[in-house]
Amino acid sequence: MSELARPSFLEDLHVLGLIMATFSLTILLPIPFCILFGEMDLIPMFLAPAILGLALGCLAHGLTPSGELSLYQAMRVSAISWALLPLLAMIPIMLAGKMHWLSAYFEAMSGLTATGLTMFADVEALPRSLLLWRSLLEWFGGMGVIVLFLSILARPGVLASRLYASEARRERIRPSVVGTVRRIWWIYILYTALGAILFHLAGMPIFDAINHSMTAIATGGFSTKNGSLAHYGNPLIEAVGILMMALGATSFSVHYGLLVRGENPLRNPEVVAMLALLAIFVPSIAACLLAYSSMGVPDALRFSLFESVSALSGTGFTIGPLYGQAKVYNGFTKLLLTILMVIGGGYGSTSSAIKLFRLVLAIKYIRWALKKELFPSIALPLKIGDREVEINEVLESFRLMFLYIALLAIGAAIMAAFGFEIGDSLFECASAQGNVGLSVGITSEALPPIPKLVLIVEMWVGRLEILPALALIRSFRDAIRRESLPMP
């Protein structure tokens, strides 16, 4: 029987149970802060889903058979995990935030996928322990729930490798996957601590500094303030935000090379591509602002640099309210930021979207194909940096890019059918699917259920990089077909 025709989900459920139990432990983390902040009434709201998740996870793991998951099954486990775990994560949000379940699920999905779109109109009115939970969701989600599980419970082996690949990660900085994820976590924790210190030194209160550092390095974008970083009106805080967003959008292999081996990050093609894109888009957006708004040159450059880094990294922090967001988000500005949101950050970073590597690969391939046409007798290898790339990898990248853009177009069309302007629909869907979090005002608790579901699906599929979602859908389709076949 082929991999695609495997009839049972029981082996998937065996691993899924462990992942659920591992994630449930994170829901306990805000409880000490409930005590510290004097929010004792919130303790049951975190305790109940943690116990529920642990119980269900242990039952699922204990009552199902173990097995060596194929890559296809690992992709299904990843897809189910990212859809299921927000159901646990949303319970404190729904209860403490007094929110409808669908809006709470949206908020939890936005947090866990490190998107940053929010249903809350007034986050400053929320309990501090709930604000911390939103930030923790993005912090764990930015690294990935599968990576969290691998770093705690998994052992080196084929299963770890397949689960790691199922979450759209391939780069290794150590020989084993488990060794890789543990090194990645140490880098992640180091940068989070660095960001908290820098934000605090720049003028943020310590609670805000910790929260913003977690969501910045996760390229998530949840804030403790309604106006995001514009609330502070502080260029130093914005500079720290730019640094942290850029670090989050850079591959962990680049960080490891810099911190451990002393390698120059400017030799990495993705880092060069990131800087090149910013060199093009920042002055373009600034010129647009100078032409269509009342901003002066310093403010236009300040806004365009911050928003460009936020869009490209997939973070979603904004300083738009500082200048009047509706005024500065004109049509051309929205188009340029949408392009950056579709591109995304580095491969193996906390960013989502198409990724810089695929953009670099597409440009290199086009140049290589033109040279092959002009000089057919010369052997020209297709290389990125020092690595030779196979044509199959190029085709795979083009397929994913096509699927990504097709899904984005479908989502924007549905949003437009509900009366939203097409440019705004495209911007909001690009933000959701790229796990960015910038908004033109469409996202709110008043959003009708179907557009809300569209954005939820966009966030889910975008975080999975499409293929695991397709694997899950195909599994359900195959199961339905088998059930419909006549008995022999």
N, C-alpha and C positions, 0 to 999 in steps of 0.2 A: 504493500500500500504506500502511495506517495505521501510526502510530508503534507501536501495540501489537502489530502483526503482523510487525515486522522480524525476519527469520529468523536473522541472524548476530550472534554475540557478538564477532566479530573486532575491530570498532571499539572495543568496550568493553575488550578485552584490550590494545589499543594504549595506552590511557590507564592502564589498571590496571598495566601493566608499569612505567610511569614512577612511579606512586605507590609500588609495591613497592620499586623501586630507591631512591627518596627515603627511604622509611622504613628501609631496610636500613642506611643511613648512620648512623642514630641508634643502632644496635646496637653501633657501634664506640666510642661515647662512654665506656662504662665501662672500656675497656681501659687508658687512662692511670692510672685509679684502681686497677686491679688491680696495676699496678706500684707505685703510691704506697703501697698498703696491704699490699704483700708477698704478694699472692694471684696469683702468676704462673701457677699451674696453671689458673686460670679463663680466661686469655686465649684459648685455643682454643675455649672454650665460647661466647664472644662473636664471635670472628673467623669461625668456620665458618658460622653462620647469616647473618652480614653478607655474606660472599662468595656464599653460596648465593642469598640474596635479590637481590643485585646482578646475578648471572649470569642468574637466571630473569627478573628484571624487564627487563633489557636485551634478552634474547632475545624476550620477549613483545612488547616495544615495536618491536624491529627487524624482526620477521618478520610483523607484521600491518599492515593498511592503516590509514592515518589517515582521520579523517572528523569532521564536525561532529556531535557527539552531541546527540540530543534530550534533553529533560529526563527523559523516561522512561528512556533509556539511562544518563544520569548518575546516576539513582537506583539503577539496577542496579549500576553501578560502585561507588557508595558502599556498598551492601549487601554486595557481594562483598569489598570492601577490609576492612570491619570484621570479616568472618568469616575472611578469609585471613591477614591480618597477625599475629593472635595465634599462628598456627602457627609463624611465625618467632620471635616474641617469647618463645614458651614454651621454646625449646631451651635457653637458659642456665638457665632456672628448673628445667627437668626434670633437666639434668645436674648443675648446682651444688647444687640443692636435693634431689637424689636422690629425685625424685618421679615417680609414675605419669604417663603422658602426658596422660590425661584431666584429672587434677588440675592438671597444669602448664598445660594449655590453659585450664582454668577460671581459674587465677591470672592468666594473660596477658590473657584476656578481661576479667577484673575490673579489671586495671590499665589496659588501653587504653581501656575504656569509662568510666574514672574512677569505678568502683563502690566498690572497697575491701573487699569480702568476700574472705576469704583462706582458703586450704587449709592454711597453715602453723600448726601448734600453738605453735611456739616461734620467732618471727621473730628473737629476740635471739641465737639460735644460728647464724644465717645469715651468710655472708661479707658484708663491708661493701659490696663492689662489687655483689653481688646485691641488697642492700637499696637501693642507689642506682639500680640498673636498674628495680626495681619503682616507685620514685618517679618516675624519668624516664618510664616508661610512662604513669603517670597524668598527668604534666605535659604530655606531648605529646598524650595522648588527651583531656585536658580541653579543649584547644583544638580538637582534631579532626585526624585524619590527612589529610583532604582540604584543610583550611585550611593544614596544614603544607606540603603539596605546592604549593598555590597561592602561598604566600609565597616559595617558593624557585624554582620552575621555570616556573610559568604566566605567560602574558602577558595583558593586558587583552583581553577579547573575550567572545563568546557562550559559548564552552566554560567559561571561568572562572565566568561568571555562573550557568550551569546546575549546575556542580559545587558551587558555593557554596550554591545553593538545595537541592541534594540532601542536604546535611548539616544540614538543618533550620535554615538561617540565611537571613534575608532583610534584616535591618537593615544599612544602609550608613552609615559615618561619613565616607566619601570617595566621589567620583563613581564610581570604578571599584572592582570587587571586589578586584583585586590591591592597589590602594592601601588599601582598607579592611582587608584581612587583615594587611598590614604595619604599619599603625597599631595594630591590635589586639595584634600581637605585642610591640610596644614597650611598650604599657601592661601587658601580661602579665608581661614581663621586669622592668619597674619594680616592680610589686607583689610579684613573687617575691623580688627583692632586698630590698625593704622588710620583707617578712615574715621573711626569714632574719635580718636585723639585729635586729628586734624580739624574735623568739624567743630569740636569743642574749642580748640585754640582759636578758630576763626570767629567764634562768637555764639555758637549754638549752645543752649542748655544741654546737659549731659544726656538726659533722656532722649531728646530729639537727635542728638549726635549719634547715639547708638542705633536708633531706629533708621535714620537716614543712611548710615554707613552700611547696615545690613541690606537695605533695599537698593542702594547704589551699586555695590559690588555684585549683587544678584541681577543687576540690570532689570529691576522690578519696577520701582517708581512710586510705590505707596509712600505717602507722607503723613506726618502727624499734623500738618497744617492744611487748611482749605486751599491756600494759594500756592502749595508746593514750596519750592525754594524762593519764589517771589515774595513770600511772607516776610523774609528777613531783609530784603533789599540790600544785601551785603555782597559786594563783588568778591571778597575773600571766600565766603561760603560757596558762591557759585564756582569759583576756581577749584576748590576742593571737590565739588560735585562733578566738574568736568574731568578731573583726574581720576576719580573713583569710577565714573561711567566708562572711561577709556580703558581702565584696568580690567573692568568686568567684561568688556567687549573683546579683550585680547586672549588668545588661546593660552591655556594653562601650560602647554609645552613651551611657549615663549617665556612665560614667567619662570618656569623651572630652569630653562636654559640660562636666563639672566641671573637668577638667585643662586643657583648651585654651580653652574659651569662658567659664569661670567660672559655669556654670549651676547653679542650686540643685537638687540631686537630689531634694529633697522635693516638687518639682513633678511628678515622674514618677509616674504611677498605680501602677506595679509596686512602686516603693519604698514608697509609702504603704500598699499592700496588704500588703507584707511586714511592715512595722511593726505594722499593724492585726492581722494574724494572730498575731504574737508577743505582742501585748498581750492577746489572748484566750487563747492556748494556754499561755503560760508560767504565769500564775496558776492556770489550771485543772489543769495537771499538778502544780504545787506543792501545791495543795489536796488532790489525790489522794494525794500522798506523805505529807502531814501526817496524812491519815486512815488510811492503810494501812501506814505504815512508822514507824520510830522516829526519823526525821529531825526536826531542829528547823527553824525558819523560814528561817534563813540558808542552810543546806545544801539545803533543798528548793528555794529560789529559784535557788541556784547550779546545781544539777543540772538543773532544768527549763529554765532559760535556755540552758545549753550544749547539752543534748540537743535542744531545740526548734530552735535555729539549725542544728545538725548535720543534723537530719532535713529541715527545710525547704530548706536549701541543697543537700542531697544529698551531703554530705561524708562522714559516717559516723565522724568522730572521736567518742570517748565518754569520759566520766569515770565511767561506771557501776561499774567495778570498785572505785573509791574507796569506794563505799558498799555493795558486794555486788550485782552486776548482777541476779542472779536475784530478789533481794528487791524491788528498786525497779521492775523491769519487770513490774508486775502487769497484770491484764487491761485496766483502763481506761487506764493509762499507755500500753500497747502500742497501743490503739485510737487514741488521740490522736496518737501519733507516726506511726502508719500513715497517718492522714489527711494529716499534713504531708508525709510522703514521697511520697504520691500527687500532691500539689499541686506541689511543686518550686519552683525559683527563677525568676529573670527570663528573659525571652525574649532570646536573644542573649548569654547568660551561659555559664558552663561547667557549669551545672546541667542536669539532665534532667527527666523526669516531665512532667506536664500543663502546667506553667508558670503563673506568676502572671498573665500577660497573658490567658490563656484563662479563668482564674477571674474576673478583672475583667470581661472581655467578657461572660461568662455572666450575671454580676450586673447589668451595665449593660443587657443585652438584656432581662432579665426586667422590670426597672424600666421600660424603654422600652415594652415590649409592654403592660404594665399601664396606662401613661399613654395609649397609643393606644386602648385599649379604653374608658377613662374619658372621653377627650377626642378623639373621632375626627375632629373638624373642624379640629383644630390640627395644623399641620405640625411634627413633632418629629424632628429629625435624631438618629441614633444616633451618639454621639461618645465617644471615649476621649481625654481630654486635649483637644488642639486638633484632633485628626484625626477626620474622619467615617468611619464604618465601614459597608461594604456588607453587606447581608444574607447574600450568598454567603460572606463571610468568617466570619460567625457560624455558618452551617450547617456549614462546613468544620471549625470548632473543635469544634462539638458532635459531629460524626462521629468526630473523632480522640479526643475524650474517651470516647465510647462504646466505641470499639475498644480503647482503653487499659484501661478498667475490665473489659471482657469478657475480654481476654487475662490480666489480673491474676487474675480469678476462675477461669479455666481452670487457670492455673498453681497456684493455691492448692488447687484441688480435686485435682489430681494429687498434690501433696505430701501432702495429707490422706489420700489413698488409700494412701500408704506408711506410715501410722500416726502422722503428726505431727498435733498438736492444730491445729484449724482456725484459731484466732487466731494461733498461732505461724506456721503456713503462710502466712497472709495477710501477716503482718509481714515474713517472710523474702522472699516474692515481691515485695512492695511495695518492699523495700530493693533487690532485684536489678533490677527493672524500672525503678525510679526512679534507678538508678545511685547508691545511697546508701552502703551498706556497714555499716549497723547490723545486728546479729544477735542473735537470742535463743538462739543455740547450735546451730542446725540445721546451718549451714555448717561442714564439716570434711572432712578427707580420707577419713574413714570413711563419708561419705554415699554411699548406693548410686548406681550409674551413672545411672539414669533421673532421679531428683530432681536430680542434679548437672547433667545435660543440660537439664532444665527451667530451672534457674537461669541456665545459660549462654545459652539462647535468650532468657530474660527480659532479661538484661543487653544482649544484642545488639539485640533489637528496641527496648528502651527507649532506647538511645543513638541509634538511627536515627529515633526518633519514628514507628515503625510503617510509614509509607507506602513507604519504599525497600525494606523487607523484603517487603511485599506485592507491589511491582513485580517483585522478583526471583522470588518464588514464582509469580506470574502468568506470567512469561516461561518458566519451566520447564514450567508446565502447557500453555502454548500450543505449546511445542516438542514435547512429548509428543503432543499432539493432531495436530500436523502429521505426525509420524512414523507415527501410526496411520491416517492417511487412505489410502485405496486409490490406487495409481498410476493416472493417466489412461490 
